[in-house]
Amino acid sequence: MEAIDVSVYTLGIWLVHPGRENDFVQAWRDLARKTKEDFPHAKAVLMHDHDVRNRFISTGPWESLEQAEVWRASEVFKQSMEGMREMLEHFEARTLDEAASIGWDSP
């Protein structure tokens, strides 16, 4: 597997209408699958907040800011967001630069 140099991460904070959590997870998976078709090196994770049951956090690395911007401007992203709109109370998108990290194999 080819390693990529990560320079930027995208972060999504999703507040889902109570009772729509399963629908949202399926819609997010669909977005991730479609994203992978256009961006084969894309990786992402969706996490569920233990304390706020209808809050989800997603994040993923990108090779460049430009690549992340192309993804957010893509029809796949726009159409997926439109389809999820009715499930969401709130959505917040962020773009982050890595400040520090530690690997699992670091001492």
C-alpha positions in Angstrom: 0.0 0.0 0.0 1.3 3.4 -1.0 1.8 5.9 1.9 0.6 9.4 1.5 2.0 12.6 3.1 -0.8 14.1 5.1 -0.8 17.9 5.4 -4.4 18.7 6.2 -7.4 17.1 7.8 -11.1 17.7 7.4 -13.4 17.6 10.4 -17.1 17.5 10.5 -19.3 17.9 13.6 -22.7 16.6 13.0 -25.7 17.1 15.3 -28.4 14.7 14.1 -32.1 14.9 14.9 -32.9 12.4 17.6 -34.1 9.1 16.2 -32.3 9.7 12.8 -28.9 8.4 14.0 -29.1 5.1 12.0 -30.2 7.0 8.8 -27.4 9.4 9.2 -24.7 6.7 9.6 -26.0 5.1 6.4 -25.9 8.4 4.6 -22.4 9.1 5.8 -21.3 5.7 4.7 -22.7 6.3 1.3 -20.8 9.7 1.1 -17.6 7.9 2.2 -18.0 5.2 -0.4 -18.7 7.7 -3.2 -15.7 9.8 -2.1 -13.5 6.8 -2.3 -14.5 6.3 -5.9 -13.2 9.8 -6.8 -10.3 9.9 -4.3 -8.9 6.4 -4.0 -6.5 7.3 -1.2 -9.2 8.9 0.9 -9.6 7.7 4.5 -12.2 8.8 7.0 -13.7 7.8 10.3 -17.0 8.6 11.8 -17.2 8.6 15.6 -20.2 8.7 17.8 -20.2 10.8 21.0 -20.8 8.9 24.2 -22.1 11.9 26.1 -24.3 13.5 23.4 -26.0 10.6 21.7 -27.0 12.5 18.6 -23.6 14.1 17.9 -21.1 12.5 15.5 -17.6 13.6 14.6 -15.9 12.7 11.3 -12.3 13.3 10.3 -10.0 12.3 7.5 -6.5 13.1 6.2 -5.9 14.7 2.8 -2.7 15.0 0.7 -3.3 18.8 0.3 -5.6 21.7 1.1 -6.4 21.8 -2.6 -7.5 18.2 -2.6 -9.8 18.8 0.4 -11.3 21.9 -1.3 -11.9 20.0 -4.5 -13.7 17.3 -2.5 -15.9 19.8 -0.7 -16.8 21.5 -4.0 -17.6 18.2 -5.7 -21.1 17.2 -6.7 -20.8 14.0 -4.6 -20.2 16.1 -1.5 -22.9 18.7 -2.4 -25.5 16.1 -3.2 -24.8 14.0 -0.1 -25.0 17.1 2.1 -28.3 18.0 0.5 -29.6 14.5 1.2 -28.5 14.6 4.8 -29.9 18.1 5.5 -33.3 16.9 6.8 -31.5 14.6 9.3 -29.3 17.4 10.8 -30.0 20.0 13.5 -26.5 21.4 12.9 -23.4 20.7 10.8 -20.0 22.3 11.2 -17.1 21.8 8.8 -13.5 22.5 9.7 -10.1 22.2 7.9 -7.2 21.6 10.1 -3.4 21.5 9.8 -1.5 19.0 11.8 0.4 20.6 14.7 1.9 17.4 16.4 1.4 13.7 16.3 2.5 10.5 17.9 2.5 7.1 16.2 1.4 3.9 17.9 4.8 2.5 17.5 6.6 5.5 19.0 8.3 5.1 22.4 
